[in-house]
Structure formats: C-alpha cells, structure tokens
C-alpha cells in the first residue's frame, strides 16, 4: 500500500470501524469515532511503514477488490498474526473473495513464522462470523451487551431472593488475588495469549481499574446474600458516555454449592437494579468461549453478543 493509498484507506477504516461499533451498540458515535482514531494512531504511528504491520491491497487479477491489515509479532512462546481489518468491495461480496483473502493471509502468516491467527468480529456481522466459523476459527471470548430500560419492568419470578451489599475490606482482600489469578488462567485457557502476556495484562488491568482497591472511583463491588449467608459476589464499573451512563461487568461468581439453582439469574437481576438506580442505561460483559454456562445465563437475561474474539492455530 502506497502512502497515498494509505491516506484514503485510513480515513475509510476509521469511519468504518466507528460505524461498526455504533451498529453493535458498543459505543455512541462521538466516542466510537474518537476511539477509532486513537487506535489507528496508536497501532500505526509510522503509517504503512510501521514495523510488524502489513497493509495490502487485495487483487483479483489486475483489479483491486479490497484491503487487508495484519500484524505479525513474536510473543513469549509463540508468534501471533492479528487481522485488524479485512475489506472487500461491497459490489463484489458473495463471490468468495473474503474466503480467498483470509486463506492467503493465513498462508502469509505461516510464511512469516506465525503459530496462531487472531481477530475480532462484530456480533451483527453474520456473514463474517459464518466465514470465520467455516475456516475453523474458535471463539476465545464474547462481548455481550444489554440496554436497561429506565424502569424495572421485570416481574419477580420463581427462584431465590437475593440482595446486594457493599463488599467489606476483608472480603475484598480475600477476593482480589484470586480475581487476577483467574483472569490469567482464563486468558491462557481461551487461547487469547501466552502465560507471560496474560500475567502482564492482568497486572496492568487491575492496577488501572483498581488503583485504590474497592474504593477506586467508578467501581462497585458487591457481596450477594440470601437467607443469612453469602451466595456470591459482583464487580462492575460505571462511567459516563454521551448517551448516558454505561456499566461494564468484570466479575460474577456464585458459591459453588449453589450453582444451577437460580442464584446466578437472581444476582444478575439485582445487579441490574443496582445499576439502573445509578442511571445506567446499558451493561456490557465479556465471557470466555469455554464459559458456556455463563454465556447461557446472560443470554437468558437478555444480553446480546456484540463482538467476538476468535483464534485459529496455523
């Protein structure tokens, strides 16, 4: 890709990525556009000459039919290829050009020493999801989102009655190291990254999100209880957006001996009520691919898949 071609592509890539985020319900337009611009600048500070990144025009014969952006980089115990953007001319879709492009990208990644290819696909992009499924990509994590109505319209159904209270200092001290260790184990098991990178990511994430422990601004850490006993714990962060307050759920746990007895559904409902009382209009959670029970729980609660992280060993 030439410098002139990069200028045209980068503008289209930013607006396209922002539009996809808005369509998926992940961010409102102002934040989506700002995020897309910041990501492109951070990832490609030297434009098409940025080391480890390749930006190609996709050719069919002599005709340009699309573009591909891929990074290949060494990690602690593997070489990772990451597909950031694949675009096929809308007039030419349905002709298997996307499939051919991905197969060529995988072959190129192998030639450059890659062991794995990773990518992200938006939940509403059903054609891309079908393509990656057919090529053998597995879901490593799913982002799920739910819009909260202004009023709680859900009628109390059958099942346990739970309540939430602020987590005590002692409870937080017991939980905090396990949260970080569990994140490391889940990232590795999901195939999202090697152990060393998972440890760095977990340490950085917790240092950033919880600089003051359970008292960190914007964080809500609750203990769930019912009938005089602790039944689980919840951790969410709340932050303002141009379309209202938004919450991100980082942790939901039910006591092992109480699982599959309705407590998960009850705790989710109480957490939603707590968020709604703070003016939250939407909630986002991330679920690792192998946590099928958690994903099913959120689906039954009305959450929809908005993005998928996928990976394939090559």
C-alpha positions as a Markdown table, in Angstrom:
| # | Residue | x | y | z |
|---|---|---|---|---|
| 1 | Unk | 0.0 | 0.0 | 0.0 |
| 2 | Unk | 1.5 | 3.4 | -1.0 |
| 3 | Unk | 1.4 | 6.5 | 1.2 |
| 4 | Unk | -1.4 | 8.0 | -0.9 |
| 5 | Unk | -3.4 | 4.7 | -0.8 |
| 6 | Unk | -2.8 | 4.6 | 3.0 |
| 7 | Unk | -4.3 | 8.1 | 3.5 |
| 8 | Unk | -7.5 | 7.1 | 1.6 |
| 9 | Unk | -7.7 | 3.7 | 3.3 |
| 10 | Unk | -7.1 | 5.0 | 6.8 |
| 11 | Unk | -9.9 | 7.6 | 6.6 |
| 12 | Unk | -12.3 | 4.9 | 5.4 |
| 13 | Unk | -11.0 | 2.4 | 8.0 |
| 14 | Unk | -11.6 | 4.8 | 10.9 |
| 15 | Unk | -15.1 | 5.8 | 9.9 |
| 16 | Unk | -16.0 | 2.1 | 9.1 |
| 17 | Unk | -14.7 | 0.9 | 12.4 |
| 18 | Unk | -16.6 | 3.6 | 14.3 |
| 19 | Unk | -19.8 | 2.8 | 12.4 |
| 20 | Unk | -19.4 | -0.9 | 13.3 |
| 21 | Unk | -19.1 | -0.1 | 17.0 |
| 22 | Unk | -22.2 | 2.1 | 16.8 |
| 23 | Unk | -24.1 | -0.6 | 15.0 |
| 24 | Unk | -23.0 | -3.2 | 17.6 |
| 25 | Unk | -24.2 | -0.9 | 20.4 |
| 26 | Unk | -20.7 | -0.8 | 21.9 |
| 27 | Unk | -20.2 | 3.0 | 21.9 |
| 28 | Unk | -22.2 | 6.0 | 20.8 |
| 29 | Unk | -20.9 | 7.8 | 17.7 |
| 30 | Unk | -18.7 | 10.5 | 19.3 |
| 31 | Unk | -16.8 | 8.0 | 21.5 |
| 32 | Unk | -16.7 | 5.4 | 18.7 |
| 33 | Unk | -15.1 | 7.9 | 16.3 |
| 34 | Unk | -12.6 | 9.2 | 18.8 |
| 35 | Unk | -11.7 | 5.6 | 19.9 |
| 36 | Unk | -11.2 | 4.5 | 16.2 |
| 37 | Unk | -8.9 | 7.5 | 15.5 |
| 38 | Unk | -6.9 | 6.9 | 18.7 |
| 39 | Unk | -6.5 | 3.1 | 18.0 |
| 40 | Unk | -5.3 | 3.8 | 14.4 |
| 41 | Unk | -2.7 | 6.3 | 15.6 |
| 42 | Unk | -1.5 | 4.0 | 18.4 |
| 43 | Unk | -1.2 | 1.0 | 16.2 |
| 44 | Unk | 0.2 | 2.6 | 13.1 |
| 45 | Unk | 2.3 | 5.6 | 14.3 |
| 46 | Unk | 4.5 | 5.3 | 11.2 |
| 47 | Unk | 1.7 | 4.7 | 8.8 |
| 48 | Unk | 2.3 | 1.8 | 6.3 |
| 49 | Unk | 6.0 | 1.8 | 7.4 |
| 50 | Unk | 5.1 | 0.8 | 11.0 |
| 51 | Unk | 7.2 | -2.3 | 11.9 |
| 52 | Unk | 5.4 | -5.7 | 12.1 |
| 53 | Unk | 2.4 | -4.3 | 10.3 |
| 54 | Unk | 1.5 | -5.1 | 6.7 |
| 55 | Unk | -1.2 | -3.2 | 4.8 |
| 56 | Unk | -2.0 | -4.7 | 1.4 |
| 57 | Unk | -4.4 | -4.1 | -1.4 |
| 58 | Unk | -6.3 | -7.3 | -2.3 |
| 59 | Unk | -6.0 | -8.0 | -6.0 |
| 60 | Unk | -8.1 | -10.4 | -8.2 |
| 61 | Unk | -6.1 | -10.5 | -11.4 |
| 62 | Unk | -5.2 | -6.9 | -12.1 |
| 63 | Unk | -8.2 | -5.5 | -10.3 |
| 64 | Unk | -8.1 | -4.1 | -6.7 |
| 65 | Unk | -11.0 | -5.7 | -4.8 |
| 66 | Unk | -10.2 | -4.8 | -1.2 |
| 67 | Unk | -7.7 | -4.3 | 1.6 |
| 68 | Unk | -6.1 | -6.3 | 4.4 |
| 69 | Unk | -4.3 | -5.1 | 7.5 |
| 70 | Unk | -2.3 | -7.7 | 9.5 |
| 71 | Unk | 0.3 | -7.6 | 12.2 |
| 72 | Unk | 2.8 | -10.4 | 12.9 |
| 73 | Unk | 4.7 | -10.2 | 16.1 |
| 74 | Unk | 6.7 | -12.6 | 18.4 |
| 75 | Unk | 5.3 | -13.2 | 21.9 |
| 76 | Unk | 6.9 | -15.1 | 24.8 |
| 77 | Unk | 6.2 | -18.6 | 23.4 |
| 78 | Unk | 4.5 | -18.1 | 20.0 |
| 79 | Unk | 4.3 | -15.8 | 17.0 |
| 80 | Unk | 1.0 | -14.1 | 16.6 |
| 81 | Unk | -0.7 | -12.8 | 13.5 |
| 82 | Unk | -3.6 | -10.4 | 14.1 |
| 83 | Unk | -6.0 | -9.4 | 11.4 |
| 84 | Unk | -7.2 | -5.9 | 12.3 |
| 85 | Unk | -9.1 | -5.1 | 9.1 |
| 86 | Unk | -10.3 | -7.0 | 6.0 |
| 87 | Unk | -12.4 | -5.2 | 3.5 |
| 88 | Unk | -13.9 | -6.5 | 0.2 |
| 89 | Unk | -15.6 | -4.1 | -2.2 |
| 90 | Unk | -19.3 | -4.2 | -1.3 |
| 91 | Unk | -20.1 | -4.7 | -5.0 |
| 92 | Unk | -18.1 | -7.9 | -5.1 |
| 93 | Unk | -19.2 | -9.6 | -2.0 |
| 94 | Unk | -20.7 | -13.1 | -2.2 |
| 95 | Unk | -18.0 | -14.2 | -4.7 |
| 96 | Unk | -15.8 | -16.0 | -2.0 |
| 97 | Unk | -13.2 | -13.2 | -2.3 |
| 98 | Unk | -13.3 | -12.8 | 1.5 |
| 99 | Unk | -12.5 | -16.5 | 2.0 |
| 100 | Unk | -9.7 | -16.4 | -0.6 |
| 101 | Unk | -8.3 | -13.3 | 1.1 |
| 102 | Unk | -8.3 | -15.0 | 4.6 |
| 103 | Unk | -6.7 | -18.2 | 3.3 |
| 104 | Unk | -4.0 | -16.1 | 1.6 |
| 105 | Unk | -3.5 | -14.1 | 4.8 |
| 106 | Unk | -3.1 | -17.4 | 6.8 |
| 107 | Unk | -0.6 | -18.7 | 4.3 |
| 108 | Unk | 1.4 | -15.4 | 4.5 |
| 109 | Unk | 1.3 | -15.5 | 8.3 |
| 110 | Unk | 2.7 | -19.1 | 8.3 |
| 111 | Unk | 5.5 | -18.0 | 6.0 |
| 112 | Unk | 6.3 | -15.3 | 8.5 |
| 113 | Unk | 6.5 | -17.8 | 11.3 |
| 114 | Unk | 3.1 | -17.3 | 12.9 |
| 115 | Unk | 1.6 | -20.1 | 15.1 |
| 116 | Unk | -1.8 | -18.5 | 15.5 |
| 117 | Unk | -4.1 | -16.0 | 13.8 |
| 118 | Unk | -6.4 | -13.9 | 16.0 |
| 119 | Unk | -9.1 | -11.4 | 15.0 |
| 120 | Unk | -12.2 | -9.7 | 16.2 |
| 121 | Unk | -15.7 | -9.7 | 14.6 |
| 122 | Unk | -18.8 | -7.7 | 15.5 |
| 123 | Unk | -21.8 | -9.7 | 16.6 |
| 124 | Unk | -24.1 | -8.2 | 13.9 |
| 125 | Unk | -21.7 | -9.1 | 11.1 |
| 126 | Unk | -23.3 | -12.5 | 10.4 |
| 127 | Unk | -21.6 | -13.1 | 7.0 |
| 128 | Unk | -18.1 | -12.6 | 8.6 |
| 129 | Unk | -19.0 | -14.8 | 11.5 |
| 130 | Unk | -20.0 | -17.6 | 9.1 |
| 131 | Unk | -16.8 | -17.2 | 7.2 |
| 132 | Unk | -14.6 | -17.5 | 10.2 |
| 133 | Unk | -16.6 | -20.4 | 11.6 |
| 134 | Unk | -16.2 | -22.2 | 8.2 |
| 135 | Unk | -12.4 | -21.5 | 8.3 |
| 136 | Unk | -12.0 | -23.1 | 11.7 |
| 137 | Unk | -11.7 | -20.1 | 14.0 |
| 138 | Unk | -12.8 | -20.7 | 17.5 |
| 139 | Unk | -14.4 | -18.2 | 19.9 |
| 140 | Unk | -12.0 | -17.2 | 22.6 |
| 141 | Unk | -14.2 | -14.5 | 24.2 |
| 142 | Unk | -17.6 | -12.9 | 23.6 |
| 143 | Unk | -18.6 | -9.3 | 24.5 |
| 144 | Unk | -22.3 | -9.1 | 25.3 |
| 145 | Unk | -24.4 | -6.0 | 25.9 |
| 146 | Unk | -27.9 | -5.3 | 27.3 |
| 147 | Unk | -29.8 | -2.0 | 27.2 |
| 148 | Unk | -31.5 | -1.2 | 30.5 |
| 149 | Unk | -35.0 | 0.4 | 30.5 |
| 150 | Unk | -35.5 | 3.4 | 32.7 |
| 151 | Unk | -37.8 | 1.5 | 34.9 |
| 152 | Unk | -37.6 | -2.0 | 36.3 |
| 153 | Unk | -40.4 | -3.8 | 34.4 |
| 154 | Unk | -39.3 | -7.4 | 35.3 |
| 155 | Unk | -41.8 | -9.2 | 37.5 |
| 156 | Unk | -40.3 | -11.3 | 40.2 |
| 157 | Unk | -40.2 | -14.9 | 39.0 |
| 158 | Unk | -39.6 | -18.2 | 40.8 |
| 159 | Unk | -36.3 | -18.7 | 42.4 |
| 160 | Unk | -34.2 | -17.5 | 45.3 |
| 161 | Unk | -34.4 | -13.9 | 46.6 |
| 162 | Unk | -31.0 | -12.2 | 46.9 |
| 163 | Unk | -29.8 | -8.8 | 47.9 |
| 164 | Unk | -26.5 | -6.9 | 47.4 |
| 165 | Unk | -24.4 | -5.0 | 49.9 |
| 166 | Unk | -21.1 | -3.3 | 49.6 |
| 167 | Unk | -18.2 | -5.7 | 49.8 |
| 168 | Unk | -16.2 | -5.4 | 53.1 |
| 169 | Unk | -12.5 | -4.8 | 53.2 |
| 170 | Unk | -11.9 | -8.4 | 54.4 |
| 171 | Unk | -13.9 | -9.8 | 51.6 |
| 172 | Unk | -12.1 | -7.7 | 49.0 |
| 173 | Unk | -8.7 | -8.7 | 50.4 |
| 174 | Unk | -9.6 | -12.4 | 50.0 |
| 175 | Unk | -11.1 | -11.9 | 46.5 |
| 176 | Unk | -8.6 | -9.6 | 44.9 |
| 177 | Unk | -5.6 | -12.0 | 44.3 |
| 178 | Unk | -8.0 | -14.7 | 43.1 |
| 179 | Unk | -9.5 | -12.4 | 40.5 |
| 180 | Unk | -6.1 | -11.7 | 39.0 |
| 181 | Unk | -5.1 | -15.4 | 39.0 |
| 182 | Unk | -8.4 | -16.4 | 37.5 |
| 183 | Unk | -8.0 | -13.9 | 34.7 |
| 184 | Unk | -4.6 | -15.2 | 33.8 |
| 185 | Unk | -5.8 | -18.8 | 33.8 |
| 186 | Unk | -8.8 | -17.9 | 31.7 |
| 187 | Unk | -6.8 | -15.9 | 29.1 |
| 188 | Unk | -4.4 | -18.8 | 28.6 |
| 189 | Unk | -7.1 | -21.5 | 28.5 |
| 190 | Unk | -9.1 | -19.4 | 26.0 |
| 191 | Unk | -6.0 | -19.2 | 23.7 |
| 192 | Unk | -6.1 | -15.4 | 23.9 |
| 193 | Unk | -2.4 | -15.1 | 24.7 |
| 194 | Unk | 0.5 | -17.0 | 26.3 |
| 195 | Unk | 1.1 | -17.1 | 30.1 |
| 196 | Unk | 3.7 | -14.3 | 30.3 |
| 197 | Unk | 1.5 | -11.9 | 28.3 |
| 198 | Unk | -1.6 | -12.9 | 30.3 |
| 199 | Unk | 0.2 | -12.1 | 33.6 |
| 200 | Unk | 1.3 | -8.7 | 32.3 |
| 201 | Unk | -2.2 | -7.9 | 31.0 |
| 202 | Unk | -3.9 | -9.0 | 34.3 |
| 203 | Unk | -1.5 | -7.0 | 36.4 |
| 204 | Unk | -1.9 | -3.9 | 34.2 |
| 205 | Unk | -5.7 | -4.2 | 34.1 |
| 206 | Unk | -6.1 | -4.5 | 37.8 |
| 207 | Unk | -3.6 | -1.7 | 38.5 |
| 208 | Unk | -5.5 | 0.6 | 36.1 |
| 209 | Unk | -9.1 | -0.4 | 37.2 |
| 210 | Unk | -8.5 | -0.7 | 41.0 |
| 211 | Unk | -5.7 | 1.8 | 41.9 |
| 212 | Unk | -7.4 | 2.3 | 45.3 |
| 213 | Unk | -8.8 | -1.2 | 45.7 |
| 214 | Unk | -12.5 | -1.5 | 46.3 |
| 215 | Unk | -12.7 | 2.3 | 46.9 |
| 216 | Unk | -11.5 | 3.1 | 43.3 |
| 217 | Unk | -13.8 | 5.7 | 41.7 |
| 218 | Unk | -16.5 | 4.3 | 39.4 |
| 219 | Unk | -16.2 | 0.7 | 40.8 |
| 220 | Unk | -19.0 | -1.1 | 42.5 |
| 221 | Unk | -18.0 | -4.3 | 44.4 |
| 222 | Unk | -21.0 | -6.1 | 45.9 |
| 223 | Unk | -21.5 | -9.2 | 48.0 |
| 224 | Unk | -24.7 | -11.1 | 47.3 |
| 225 | Unk | -26.5 | -12.7 | 50.2 |
| 226 | Unk | -29.7 | -14.7 | 50.8 |
| 227 | Unk | -31.2 | -16.3 | 53.9 |
| 228 | Unk | -28.4 | -15.0 | 56.1 |
| 229 | Unk | -25.5 | -16.4 | 54.0 |
| 230 | Unk | -23.2 | -15.1 | 51.3 |
| 231 | Unk | -24.1 | -16.6 | 48.0 |
| 232 | Unk | -21.8 | -14.7 | 45.6 |
| 233 | Unk | -20.0 | -11.5 | 44.5 |
| 234 | Unk | -20.2 | -8.9 | 41.7 |
| 235 | Unk | -17.9 | -6.3 | 40.4 |
| 236 | Unk | -18.9 | -3.6 | 37.9 |
| 237 | Unk | -17.5 | -0.3 | 36.8 |
| 238 | Unk | -19.8 | 2.7 | 35.8 |
| 239 | Unk | -18.7 | 5.5 | 33.6 |
| 240 | Unk | -20.5 | 8.3 | 31.7 |
| 241 | Unk | -20.9 | 8.4 | 27.9 |
| 242 | Unk | -22.6 | 10.9 | 25.6 |
| 243 | Unk | -25.7 | 8.6 | 25.6 |
| 244 | Unk | -25.9 | 8.1 | 29.4 |
| 245 | Unk | -24.1 | 6.1 | 32.0 |
| 246 | Unk | -22.7 | 2.7 | 30.9 |
| 247 | Unk | -21.6 | -0.2 | 33.1 |
| 248 | Unk | -19.0 | -3.0 | 32.5 |
| 249 | Unk | -19.3 | -6.2 | 34.4 |
| 250 | Unk | -16.0 | -7.7 | 35.3 |
| 251 | Unk | -16.9 | -10.4 | 37.8 |
| 252 | Unk | -19.9 | -12.5 | 38.8 |
| 253 | Unk | -19.4 | -15.5 | 41.0 |
| 254 | Unk | -21.9 | -17.8 | 42.8 |
| 255 | Unk | -20.9 | -20.1 | 45.6 |
| 256 | Unk | -20.0 | -23.5 | 44.1 |
| 257 | Unk | -22.6 | -25.4 | 46.1 |
| 258 | Unk | -25.4 | -23.1 | 45.0 |
| 259 | Unk | -24.8 | -23.1 | 41.2 |
| 260 | Unk | -27.5 | -24.2 | 38.8 |
| 261 | Unk | -30.2 | -23.3 | 41.4 |
| 262 | Unk | -31.2 | -19.9 | 40.1 |
| 263 | Unk | -28.9 | -17.8 | 42.1 |
| 264 | Unk | -26.9 | -16.6 | 39.1 |
| 265 | Unk | -30.1 | -15.3 | 37.4 |
| 266 | Unk | -31.2 | -13.6 | 40.7 |
| 267 | Unk | -27.8 | -11.9 | 41.3 |
| 268 | Unk | -27.7 | -10.6 | 37.7 |
| 269 | Unk | -31.2 | -9.2 | 38.1 |
| 270 | Unk | -30.2 | -7.5 | 41.4 |
| 271 | Unk | -27.0 | -6.1 | 39.8 |
| 272 | Unk | -29.1 | -4.6 | 37.0 |
| 273 | Unk | -31.4 | -3.0 | 39.5 |
| 274 | Unk | -28.4 | -1.5 | 41.3 |
| 275 | Unk | -27.0 | -0.2 | 38.1 |
| 276 | Unk | -30.4 | 1.2 | 37.0 |
| 277 | Unk | -30.7 | 3.1 | 40.3 |
| 278 | Unk | -27.5 | 4.9 | 39.4 |
| 279 | Unk | -28.8 | 5.9 | 36.0 |
| 280 | Unk | -27.0 | 3.2 | 34.0 |
| 281 | Unk | -28.6 | 2.7 | 30.5 |
| 282 | Unk | -26.5 | -0.2 | 29.3 |
| 283 | Unk | -24.4 | -3.0 | 30.7 |
| 284 | Unk | -21.5 | -4.9 | 28.9 |
| 285 | Unk | -19.9 | -8.1 | 30.0 |
| 286 | Unk | -17.2 | -10.3 | 28.5 |
| 287 | Unk | -17.4 | -14.1 | 28.6 |
| 288 | Unk | -14.6 | -16.5 | 27.7 |
| 289 | Unk | -15.5 | -19.0 | 25.0 |
| 290 | Unk | -15.4 | -22.1 | 27.2 |
| 291 | Unk | -17.7 | -20.5 | 29.8 |
| 292 | Unk | -20.8 | -21.7 | 28.1 |
| 293 | Unk | -22.8 | -21.7 | 31.3 |
| 294 | Unk | -22.1 | -18.0 | 31.9 |
| 295 | Unk | -22.9 | -17.1 | 28.3 |
| 296 | Unk | -26.2 | -19.0 | 28.5 |
| 297 | Unk | -27.0 | -17.2 | 31.8 |
| 298 | Unk | -26.5 | -13.8 | 30.2 |
| 299 | Unk | -28.5 | -14.7 | 27.0 |
| 300 | Unk | -31.4 | -15.7 | 29.2 |
| 301 | Unk | -31.1 | -12.4 | 31.0 |
| 302 | Unk | -31.4 | -10.5 | 27.7 |
| 303 | Unk | -27.8 | -9.8 | 26.8 |
| 304 | Unk | -26.9 | -10.0 | 23.1 |
| 305 | Unk | -23.5 | -10.8 | 21.5 |
| 306 | Unk | -21.9 | -7.6 | 20.2 |
| 307 | Unk | -18.4 | -8.7 | 19.4 |
| 308 | Unk | -16.4 | -12.0 | 19.3 |
| 309 | Unk | -12.6 | -12.6 | 19.7 |
| 310 | Unk | -11.6 | -15.6 | 17.6 |
| 311 | Unk | -8.4 | -17.5 | 17.1 |
| 312 | Unk | -7.0 | -20.3 | 14.9 |
| 313 | Unk | -3.8 | -22.3 | 15.1 |
| 314 | Unk | -2.0 | -22.3 | 11.8 |
